[in-house]
Amino acid sequence: MNKRLTKWILAIAGLFMITVVAGCSSNKTVATLKGGRITQEEYYKEMKSSSQGKQTLQTMIITKALEDQYGKSVSTKQVDKEYNKYKSQYGSSFSSILQQNGMTTAQFKKNIRTNLLTKVALEKNKTVTNADLKKEWKSYQPKIQVAQILVSKEDTAKEVITKLQNGEKFSALAKEYSTDSATKNNGGKMAAFDNDSTTVDTTFKTAAYKLAKTGDYTDTPVKTSYGYSVIQLVKKPSKGKMSDHTAELKSKLYASWMQDSTTMQKVISKVLKNADVSIKDSDLKDVLSGYVSSTSAKK
């Protein structure tokens, strides 16, 4: 999820109150205290003058525009699938992570839906050219699979390497030495990854891709944020032809563009233009200025 979408998560909690206040012409009471009361009108004036209030309104407009234009392209099944990926990835700590970020399951799913809608908007408004594919192909590396033995001390990793050099089996040493409970009983085998993977340490990826043949292993300990690893190559497919990887290259390009603020600003600008947004409150006429000119958002 990109930074802009992360901000959208934080704004969700305030959406309902903003909607109620903005749509109410009466001066109902929001809160009372000994010194008097706070009315909806007072609260609305305070919120619309704050950067947080303006950000919330901007988020609401963008979200509604995306939903209106691309809502049919994102199903509940897709949202649930993405949600379950995160839930599986973080395991037992998933609920506490949501709580730490002040989110409920419903709010997180809403954010996932907005993210998926944004991806659809990107794909509909920006075409991958052959030049884009060729540029991406230059740095493309197919997914590889490796096994690792993770230990906490460098001397222990060196000891493992010595035993490998003396003919002992990698899988047996993984079971004996590795501190990675997820892989140690499976010969240290990890899930396949590529050079763009964000779940694998950069130093680890670099060392893994330097291995040339199946069975090769790193002859020096690889230090990462998790400790020291000894890595063995399990499978490394050849790069092949660009035409064989078009779908994968497109997927990588769109993922990269999703993280590029300049690209996404242009995409959201098109979405807002198609939405024909009309700002009724003159004090908020510039709320979309990051995407469209003030004259484009009709009063």
C-alpha positions in Angstrom: 0.0 0.0 0.0 1.4 3.4 -0.9 1.7 6.4 1.4 -1.3 8.2 0.1 -3.5 5.1 0.7 -2.1 4.7 4.2 -3.3 8.2 4.9 -6.7 7.2 3.7 -6.8 4.5 6.4 -6.2 7.1 9.1 -9.0 9.3 7.6 -11.7 6.7 7.6 -12.6 7.1 11.3 -13.6 10.7 10.7 -15.6 10.2 7.5 -19.0 9.6 9.1 -18.9 12.7 11.4 -17.8 14.9 8.5 -20.6 13.7 6.3 -23.2 14.3 9.0 -22.0 17.7 9.9 -21.6 18.9 6.3 -25.0 17.7 5.3 -26.9 19.3 8.2 -28.2 22.9 8.0 -29.5 23.0 11.6 -27.3 23.9 14.6 -27.6 20.7 16.6 -25.4 20.1 19.6 -22.4 17.9 19.3 -21.3 18.2 23.0 -22.3 20.0 26.2 -20.2 21.1 29.1 -20.4 23.4 32.1 -19.2 26.4 30.0 -21.8 25.8 27.3 -22.0 23.6 24.2 -20.3 22.8 20.9 -22.7 22.9 17.9 -22.4 21.0 14.6 -21.9 24.4 12.9 -18.9 25.2 15.2 -17.5 21.8 14.7 -17.8 22.0 10.9 -16.1 25.4 10.8 -13.3 24.1 12.9 -12.8 20.9 10.8 -13.0 22.6 7.4 -10.3 25.1 8.4 -7.9 22.3 9.5 -5.6 20.4 7.3 -6.9 17.1 8.7 -10.5 18.1 7.8 -9.5 19.1 4.3 -7.6 15.8 3.8 -10.6 13.9 5.0 -12.9 15.6 2.5 -10.4 15.1 -0.3 -10.2 11.4 0.6 -14.0 11.1 0.6 -14.3 12.7 -2.9 -11.6 10.5 -4.4 -13.0 7.4 -2.8 -16.5 8.1 -4.1 -15.2 9.0 -7.6 -13.3 5.7 -7.7 -16.3 3.7 -6.5 -18.6 5.3 -9.0 -16.3 4.8 -12.0 -14.7 1.4 -11.2 -16.8 -0.1 -8.4 -18.1 -2.9 -10.6 -14.6 -4.0 -11.4 -13.8 -4.9 -7.7 -15.7 -7.7 -6.0 -16.1 -8.6 -2.4 -14.3 -11.9 -3.2 -11.3 -10.0 -4.4 -11.3 -7.9 -1.2 -11.6 -10.9 1.0 -8.8 -12.6 -0.9 -6.4 -9.7 -0.2 -7.5 -9.5 3.4 -6.8 -13.1 3.9 -3.3 -12.7 2.5 -2.5 -10.1 5.1 -4.1 -12.1 7.8 -2.0 -15.2 6.8 1.2 -13.1 6.5 1.0 -11.7 10.0 -0.6 -14.7 11.7 -1.5 -14.4 15.4 -0.2 -10.8 15.5 -2.6 -9.6 12.8 -5.4 -8.4 15.2 -3.0 -6.5 17.5 -1.5 -4.8 14.4 -4.9 -3.6 13.4 -5.6 -2.3 16.9 -2.2 -0.5 17.1 -3.2 1.3 13.9 -6.7 2.1 15.3 -8.5 0.0 12.7 -11.3 -2.5 12.7 -11.6 -5.4 10.2 -14.2 -3.4 8.3 -12.0 -0.3 8.0 -9.1 -2.4 6.8 -11.2 -4.1 4.2 -12.5 -0.7 3.1 -8.9 0.4 2.6 -8.1 -2.7 0.6 -11.1 -2.0 -1.6 -9.9 1.5 -2.2 -6.4 0.2 -3.0 -7.9 -2.3 -5.6 -10.1 0.5 -7.1 -7.0 2.6 -7.4 -5.2 -0.2 -9.2 -8.1 -0.5 -11.7 -8.0 3.3 -12.3 -4.3 3.1 -13.0 -4.7 0.2 -15.5 -7.6 2.0 -17.2 -5.8 5.3 -17.5 -2.2 4.4 -18.2 -1.2 1.9 -20.9 2.0 -0.1 -20.8 4.0 0.6 -24.0 6.6 -1.7 -25.7 9.3 0.8 -24.6 8.1 0.4 -21.0 8.3 -3.4 -21.3 11.9 -3.2 -22.8 13.0 -1.0 -20.0 11.6 -3.3 -17.3 13.1 -6.3 -19.1 16.6 -5.0 -18.7 16.4 -5.4 -14.9 14.1 -8.4 -14.8 15.2 -11.5 -13.0 12.9 -14.6 -12.8 11.9 -15.9 -9.4 14.4 -18.2 -7.8 14.1 -20.6 -4.9 16.7 -21.1 -2.2 17.2 -22.8 1.1 18.7 -21.1 4.1 20.2 -21.9 7.4 19.6 -18.9 9.7 21.7 -18.5 12.8 22.3 -15.6 15.3 26.2 -15.6 15.3 28.7 -15.3 12.5 30.9 -18.0 14.0 28.0 -20.4 13.9 27.4 -19.7 10.3 31.1 -20.3 9.5 30.9 -23.6 11.4 27.9 -24.6 9.1 29.8 -23.7 6.0 32.8 -25.8 7.1 30.5 -28.8 7.6 29.0 -28.3 4.2 32.5 -28.2 2.7 33.2 -31.5 4.5 30.3 -33.1 2.7 27.5 -32.9 5.3 23.9 -32.4 3.9 22.4 -28.9 3.8 18.9 -30.2 4.9 20.4 -32.0 7.9 22.3 -28.9 9.0 19.2 -26.8 8.5 17.3 -29.0 10.9 20.1 -28.9 13.4 21.2 -25.3 13.3 18.6 -23.0 11.7 16.6 -20.7 13.9 14.0 -20.2 11.2 11.1 -22.4 12.5 9.2 -21.9 9.2 11.8 -23.6 7.0 14.2 -25.6 9.2 12.2 -28.9 9.0 11.9 -28.6 5.2 15.5 -28.5 4.4 15.6 -24.7 4.8 13.6 -24.2 1.6 12.0 -20.8 1.3 9.1 -19.6 -1.0 10.3 -18.4 -4.4 11.0 -14.7 -4.7 12.4 -12.2 -7.3 14.6 -9.2 -7.1 11.7 -6.9 -6.5 10.4 -8.8 -3.5 9.8 -6.6 -0.5 9.6 -9.5 2.0 13.2 -10.6 1.5 16.2 -8.7 2.8 18.1 -6.8 0.0 21.5 -8.3 1.1 20.0 -11.7 1.1 18.6 -11.3 -2.4 21.9 -10.0 -3.8 23.7 -13.0 -2.4 21.1 -15.5 -3.6 21.2 -14.2 -7.2 25.0 -14.5 -7.3 24.6 -18.3 -6.9 24.9 -19.9 -10.4 24.1 -23.6 -10.2 21.6 -25.7 -8.2 23.3 -26.9 -5.0 25.7 -24.0 -4.8 25.9 -22.3 -1.5 27.4 -19.1 -0.1 30.9 -19.6 1.1 30.8 -16.7 3.6 28.0 -15.8 6.1 25.4 -13.4 4.7 24.5 -10.8 7.3 20.9 -9.5 7.3 18.6 -7.8 9.8 17.6 -11.3 11.0 21.1 -12.7 11.7 23.5 -14.6 9.6 22.4 -16.9 6.7 24.0 -19.6 4.7 22.1 -19.8 1.4 21.9 -22.7 -1.0 20.4 -22.4 -4.5 17.5 -24.8 -5.2 16.1 -23.5 -8.5 17.1 -20.6 -10.8 15.2 -20.6 -14.1 16.8 -19.0 -17.2 15.6 -15.5 -18.1 14.2 -16.6 -21.4 12.5 -14.3 -23.9 10.7 -11.0 -23.1 7.6 -12.2 -24.9 7.3 -15.1 -22.5 7.0 -12.7 -19.5 4.8 -9.9 -20.8 2.1 -10.4 -18.2 4.6 -10.5 -15.3 6.4 -7.4 -16.6 3.1 -5.5 -16.9 2.3 -6.5 -13.3 5.7 -5.2 -12.1 5.3 -2.0 -14.0 1.8 -1.3 -12.5 3.1 -2.2 -9.0 5.9 0.3 -9.5 3.6 3.0 -10.8 1.3 2.5 -7.8 4.2 3.7 -5.6 5.1 6.6 -7.8 3.4 9.8 -6.6 3.7 11.7 -9.9 2.1 8.9 -11.9 -0.7 8.4 -9.4 -1.4 12.2 -9.2 -2.0 12.2 -12.9 -4.3 9.1 -12.7 -6.4 10.5 -9.8 -6.6 13.9 -11.7 -8.3 12.1 -14.6 -10.6 10.3 -12.2 -11.7 13.6 -10.6 -12.1 15.3 -14.0 -14.5 12.5 -15.1 -16.3 12.8 -11.8 -17.2 16.4 -12.5 -16.7 17.4 -8.9 -18.6 20.5 -7.6 -17.3 22.1 -4.4 -20.3 23.9 -2.8 -18.4 25.5 0.1 -16.2 28.4 -1.1 -13.9 28.0 1.8 -13.0 24.5 0.5 -12.7 25.4 -3.2 -9.0 24.5 -3.2 -9.4 21.1 -1.4 -8.5 19.3 -4.7 -5.8 21.7 -5.8 -3.2 18.9 -5.6 -5.0 17.2 -8.5 -7.0 19.8 -10.4 -7.0 23.6 -10.7 -9.4 25.5 -8.5 -11.5 26.5 -11.5 -11.9 22.8 -12.5 -13.7 22.0 -9.3 -17.0 23.8 -9.9 -18.5 25.8 -7.2 
